[in-house]
Amino acid sequence: MPYTLDRRTRSETEQRSIDPATFFAVDFPALATRHGGIVADAIAALKAPPLSIEVESISWTIARDDSTVRAYQGAAPNALHLIMSAGQFSDWAQNLLSINGMMTARALTFSNGSVRDVSCWDAISHALLEGWPVAANGLTFADRHGAPLDFNRCFTPTDDPQDIIHFLAEAGYLHLRGWLDPADMAEISAEMDRALPHYHEGDGKSWWAGLGDGSRRCVRLQEFVEHSPTTSRILSSETWTQLRLLIAGDDRLRVAPVEGRIIEALFKPVGVVAGPSDVTFHRDCHLGRHAYSCARRTIGIALTPTSEENGCLRVIAGSHRVAMPVEIAKTAPYLPRISVPTEPGDLTVHLSCTLHEATPPVSAERRVMYTEMSLEDAVPYAETAEGRLRERVSDILRDAGPQGAAVGAG
């Protein structure tokens, strides 16, 4: 069977300026015809209030209407009320900027509702604009032969590639072992220590966090490959090429030069109290552009062990198939929440629209690297408005708590 994970529904060439009057008079009726049932199901399942959007002092309301949705001018008294600029509205209406993205950038004003309501409407917006279901509605997980999926399975190079890509398509993540030499992980960790003096806070290529003792620690090294011959060798190897082809399935993934910000090295110290270190559940399309760039593949390379006891990657299985709100994932997920403990040299893979988090270390520092593979003809992530916004958000989060709004790989 074909294994394409390309979720794109919009093209860069289609972008235009959309004003609210045109959207609700022209675009919305067509969207309601195509996706109204999915949206109505989502509103009912999440018990979400109606949504009112105010732009330049004029409001429009979106509300459930039996088995579909309708929109009308004016603000409903029981609605979540969002205030957007004209530019924000145009970006939201085209999936260039999500409601979560506005929240993360502290650029959204809302009233008459909770953060949970905002998160629910971020997901419902995807249902309206792109037809992405929110309610699970009997979603099942089966392996290639029809047996129940083993969420804790770890794949090795001897496993059938069709089993591996099928698991990724079903669950939205992978745990791989045996592709990389654990001895190389120890050398990369040493290269991180040697590279650290070349970075300083505010240099534009490193992220920093505050610890409970008042000290500041570097938690992310960008452009690390320039300081790590071992990483450069791995990313240039035939093994890495085979891995890229494996996780691509029937998609074509971009072959990026081994330079610049192709990979990031992360320190995860114990005791972070401020700044973007370990982040709670999010998608890598959390800020926007899901319809233009998903599904990218993010690969984590474990340099040190991870565990449920000392922190590890956790994913919401199947959340690339169902637009579960981020706040629901944090509190009461209706899809399986899976921990992925790793040993040095293990790889994790998750899709850009799979909900995931990194739980903080408790007793020992962890180290990991992350790199991303985008679809071949997609605009390079760093050149998009979302990529630039993520860099700005990292500055906003510098003084935020470690479990604050999420950006980037965990």
C-alpha positions in Angstrom: 0.0 0.0 0.0 1.2 3.6 -0.5 2.8 5.3 2.4 2.6 9.1 1.8 2.5 11.3 4.9 2.2 14.5 2.9 -0.6 16.4 4.6 -0.3 19.6 2.6 -3.5 21.2 1.4 -2.3 24.6 0.4 0.3 26.1 -1.9 2.6 29.1 -1.4 1.4 30.6 -4.7 -2.2 30.7 -3.4 -1.5 33.2 -0.5 -3.4 36.5 -0.7 -4.8 39.2 1.6 -8.1 38.1 3.0 -10.4 40.5 4.8 -13.1 39.3 7.2 -16.0 40.5 5.2 -14.8 38.5 2.1 -13.9 35.5 4.1 -17.3 35.2 5.8 -19.3 36.0 2.7 -17.3 33.9 0.2 -14.8 31.5 1.8 -16.8 30.4 4.9 -19.9 29.1 3.1 -17.7 26.9 0.9 -15.7 25.7 3.9 -18.9 24.9 5.8 -20.2 22.9 3.0 -17.0 20.8 2.8 -16.1 20.6 6.5 -19.2 21.6 8.5 -19.9 18.1 9.8 -16.3 17.7 11.0 -16.4 21.1 12.7 -19.8 20.4 14.4 -18.5 17.1 15.7 -15.4 18.8 17.1 -17.4 21.5 18.8 -19.7 18.9 20.4 -16.9 16.5 21.4 -14.9 19.3 23.0 -17.9 21.1 24.5 -16.5 24.3 23.0 -18.3 27.6 23.1 -19.0 29.6 19.9 -16.2 31.7 18.6 -16.3 35.4 18.0 -13.5 37.1 16.1 -13.2 40.9 16.2 -11.2 42.8 13.6 -11.1 46.6 13.6 -14.1 46.8 16.0 -16.3 44.5 13.8 -17.1 41.0 15.1 -18.2 37.8 13.4 -19.3 34.6 15.2 -18.9 31.0 14.3 -21.3 28.5 16.0 -22.5 25.0 15.7 -25.9 24.6 13.9 -27.1 21.1 14.3 -24.8 18.9 12.1 -22.9 21.8 10.6 -21.7 25.4 11.4 -22.8 28.8 10.5 -21.3 32.3 10.8 -22.9 35.7 11.3 -21.9 39.2 12.0 -21.9 40.3 15.6 -20.5 38.9 18.8 -22.5 36.2 20.7 -22.7 36.8 24.5 -21.6 33.2 25.3 -18.7 33.1 22.8 -15.0 33.0 23.2 -14.0 36.4 22.0 -10.7 36.9 20.1 -9.3 40.2 18.9 -7.1 40.1 15.8 -5.5 42.6 13.6 -6.3 42.6 9.9 -3.0 40.9 9.2 -3.5 38.3 11.8 -6.9 37.5 10.5 -5.6 37.1 6.9 -2.9 34.8 8.1 -5.3 32.8 10.3 -7.7 32.3 7.4 -5.0 30.8 5.3 -3.3 28.7 8.0 -0.2 30.8 7.9 -0.5 31.6 11.6 -2.4 29.6 14.1 -4.3 30.8 17.2 -1.6 28.9 19.2 1.0 30.8 17.3 -0.6 34.1 18.3 -0.8 33.0 21.9 2.8 31.8 22.0 4.0 35.1 20.6 1.8 36.9 23.1 0.1 38.7 20.3 -3.5 37.5 20.9 -6.1 39.3 23.0 -9.1 37.1 24.2 -11.9 37.3 26.7 -15.0 35.5 27.8 -13.2 32.1 27.8 -10.3 30.0 29.1 -7.0 28.9 27.7 -8.6 25.6 27.1 -11.3 27.2 25.0 -8.6 29.0 23.0 -6.7 25.7 22.5 -9.9 23.9 21.4 -10.6 26.6 18.8 -7.1 26.3 17.5 -7.9 22.7 16.7 -11.4 23.4 15.4 -9.8 26.0 13.1 -7.8 23.2 11.5 -11.1 21.3 11.0 -12.8 24.3 9.4 -9.9 25.4 7.2 -8.3 22.0 6.2 -10.8 19.3 7.1 -8.6 17.8 9.8 -10.8 15.8 12.2 -10.6 16.6 15.9 -12.8 13.9 17.5 -11.2 10.4 17.5 -14.5 8.7 16.3 -13.2 5.1 16.6 -9.7 5.7 15.4 -7.8 2.4 15.5 -4.2 1.3 15.4 -3.1 -1.9 13.6 0.2 -3.2 12.3 0.7 -4.1 8.6 -0.8 -7.5 9.2 -3.9 -6.3 11.1 -2.8 -7.1 14.7 -3.0 -4.4 17.4 -0.1 -2.0 17.2 2.6 -2.4 19.8 3.3 1.2 20.8 6.5 0.2 22.6 8.1 -1.5 19.7 11.7 -0.6 18.9 12.8 -1.2 15.3 16.3 -2.4 14.2 17.9 -2.4 10.8 16.9 -6.0 10.4 13.2 -5.2 10.6 11.1 -5.1 7.4 11.1 -1.4 6.1 7.4 -1.8 5.3 6.7 -2.5 8.9 8.6 0.5 10.0 7.0 3.0 7.6 3.5 1.5 8.4 4.1 2.1 12.1 5.1 5.7 11.4 2.0 6.2 9.3 -0.3 4.7 12.0 1.3 6.2 15.2 3.1 9.3 14.0 6.4 8.4 15.6 9.2 5.7 15.6 11.8 4.3 18.0 14.9 3.0 16.2 17.9 1.2 17.6 21.1 -0.2 15.9 21.6 2.4 13.2 24.3 4.5 15.0 27.3 3.5 17.1 26.9 4.4 20.8 30.6 5.2 21.0 30.0 8.0 18.6 27.5 9.5 21.0 30.1 9.8 23.7 32.4 11.6 21.3 29.6 14.0 20.2 28.9 14.8 23.8 32.6 15.7 24.3 32.4 17.9 21.2 29.5 19.7 22.7 31.6 20.5 25.7 34.4 21.7 23.5 32.0 23.8 21.4 30.3 25.5 24.3 33.0 28.3 24.8 32.2 29.4 21.2 28.6 30.4 22.2 27.3 33.1 24.5 23.9 34.4 25.5 22.5 36.7 22.9 24.6 35.4 20.0 21.6 34.4 17.9 22.6 30.8 17.7 22.1 29.5 21.2 19.2 29.2 23.7 19.7 29.7 27.4 17.7 28.9 30.5 17.7 29.8 34.2 18.3 27.2 36.9 17.0 27.2 40.5 20.4 28.3 41.9 20.2 31.5 39.9 22.7 30.5 37.2 22.2 30.6 33.4 22.9 27.6 31.3 23.1 27.1 27.5 20.4 24.5 26.5 20.6 24.5 22.8 23.5 24.9 20.3 22.6 25.8 16.7 25.2 25.5 13.9 26.7 22.7 16.0 27.8 20.6 13.0 30.6 23.2 12.4 32.0 22.1 15.8 31.4 18.3 15.5 33.3 16.2 13.0 31.5 13.2 14.3 28.1 14.6 13.6 29.1 15.7 10.2 30.4 12.2 9.4 27.1 10.6 10.5 24.9 13.1 8.5 27.1 12.4 5.4 27.0 8.6 5.8 25.3 6.0 3.7 23.5 4.9 6.8 21.9 8.4 7.1 20.9 8.3 3.5 19.2 4.9 4.0 17.4 6.3 7.1 16.1 9.3 5.1 14.8 7.0 2.4 13.2 4.7 5.0 11.2 7.4 6.9 10.3 9.1 3.6 8.0 6.2 2.6 6.5 7.3 -0.7 7.3 11.0 -0.1 10.5 12.7 -1.2 12.4 14.4 1.6 14.8 17.3 1.0 18.5 16.5 0.9 20.0 19.4 2.9 23.7 20.3 2.9 25.6 19.3 6.1 26.2 22.8 7.2 24.6 25.7 9.2 21.6 24.8 11.2 21.0 21.4 9.9 21.1 20.0 13.4 20.8 21.3 17.0 22.6 19.9 20.1 20.6 20.2 23.3 21.7 20.2 26.9 18.9 19.3 29.3 20.1 20.2 32.8 18.3 19.4 36.0 16.5 22.2 37.8 15.5 24.6 34.9 13.0 27.1 36.3 13.0 29.7 33.4 13.5 29.6 29.7 12.8 27.3 26.8 14.3 23.9 27.8 12.0 20.9 28.2 8.6 21.9 26.8 5.2 20.3 27.3 2.9 18.9 24.6 3.1 20.8 21.3 3.3 20.1 17.5 6.2 21.4 15.4 3.5 23.1 13.3 2.2 24.7 16.6 2.7 28.2 15.3 1.1 27.7 11.9 1.7 26.5 8.3 0.5 23.0 8.9 -1.3 23.1 5.5 1.9 24.2 3.7 4.6 22.0 5.3 3.4 18.9 7.1 4.4 16.3 7.5 8.1 17.1 8.1 10.1 14.4 9.9 12.0 15.3 13.1 14.8 12.9 14.1 16.2 12.8 17.7 19.6 11.3 18.3 20.0 10.2 22.0 23.5 11.0 23.3 22.7 10.0 26.8 20.1 7.6 28.3 16.5 8.7 28.8 13.9 7.1 30.9 10.4 7.7 32.4 12.1 8.2 35.8 14.6 10.8 34.6 12.6 12.3 31.6 12.2 11.3 28.0 10.2 12.0 24.8 6.5 11.4 25.1 4.1 11.4 22.2 0.3 11.2 21.6 0.0 8.3 19.2 -2.2 9.1 16.2 -2.3 12.9 16.9 -1.1 13.5 13.3 -4.4 12.0 12.2 -6.6 13.8 14.7 -6.2 17.5 15.7 -6.4 17.0 19.4 -6.1 20.4 21.2 -2.8 20.9 23.0 -4.5 21.7 26.3 -6.4 18.4 26.1 -3.1 16.5 25.4 -1.7 18.0 28.6 -4.6 17.1 30.8 -7.0 14.4 29.4 -5.8 13.0 26.1 -8.3 10.8 24.2 -5.5 9.1 22.3 -2.7 6.9 23.7 0.1 8.9 25.5 3.3 6.9 25.0 6.8 7.3 26.7 9.8 6.6 24.5 12.9 5.8 26.7 16.1 5.6 24.8 19.7 4.4 25.0 22.7 6.3 23.6 22.6 5.9 19.8 18.9 5.4 19.6 16.9 7.4 17.2 13.4 8.8 17.6 11.3 10.1 14.7 8.1 12.1 14.9 6.0 13.8 12.4 5.7 17.6 12.6 2.0 17.4 13.4 2.4 14.7 16.1 1.8 16.0 19.6 5.0 15.4 21.7 6.8 16.7 24.7 10.1 16.3 26.6 9.7 15.6 30.3 12.3 17.3 32.4 15.3 15.4 33.9 15.1 14.8 37.6 18.4 13.3 38.7 20.9 13.6 35.8 21.5 15.9 32.8 20.4 14.5 29.4 21.8 15.4 26.0 20.2 14.9 22.6 20.4 16.2 19.0 17.5 17.1 16.7 17.4 17.5 13.0 14.5 17.9 10.7 13.7 16.7 7.2 11.2 18.6 5.1 9.3 17.6 2.1 11.4 18.0 -1.0 9.6 20.9 -2.7 8.5 22.7 0.5 9.9 26.2 1.3 12.9 25.8 3.7 11.5 26.2 7.2 14.0 28.8 8.3 12.8 31.1 5.4 9.2 31.0 6.3 7.3 33.4 8.6 6.8 30.5 11.0 10.6 29.9 11.2 11.3 33.5 11.8 8.5 33.6 14.4 10.0 30.6 16.3 13.3 32.5 16.6 11.4 35.5 18.0 9.4 33.3 20.4 12.6 31.9 21.9 13.4 35.4 23.1 9.9 35.8 24.5 10.2 32.6 26.4 13.6 33.4 27.9 12.0 34.4 31.2 9.1 32.0 31.0 8.7 28.9 33.1 10.2 25.7 31.6 6.6 24.3 31.0 5.5 27.4 29.2 4.5 27.7 25.6 6.4 25.4 23.3 8.5 26.0 20.3 10.6 23.6 18.3 11.8 20.1 19.0 11.6 19.0 22.6 
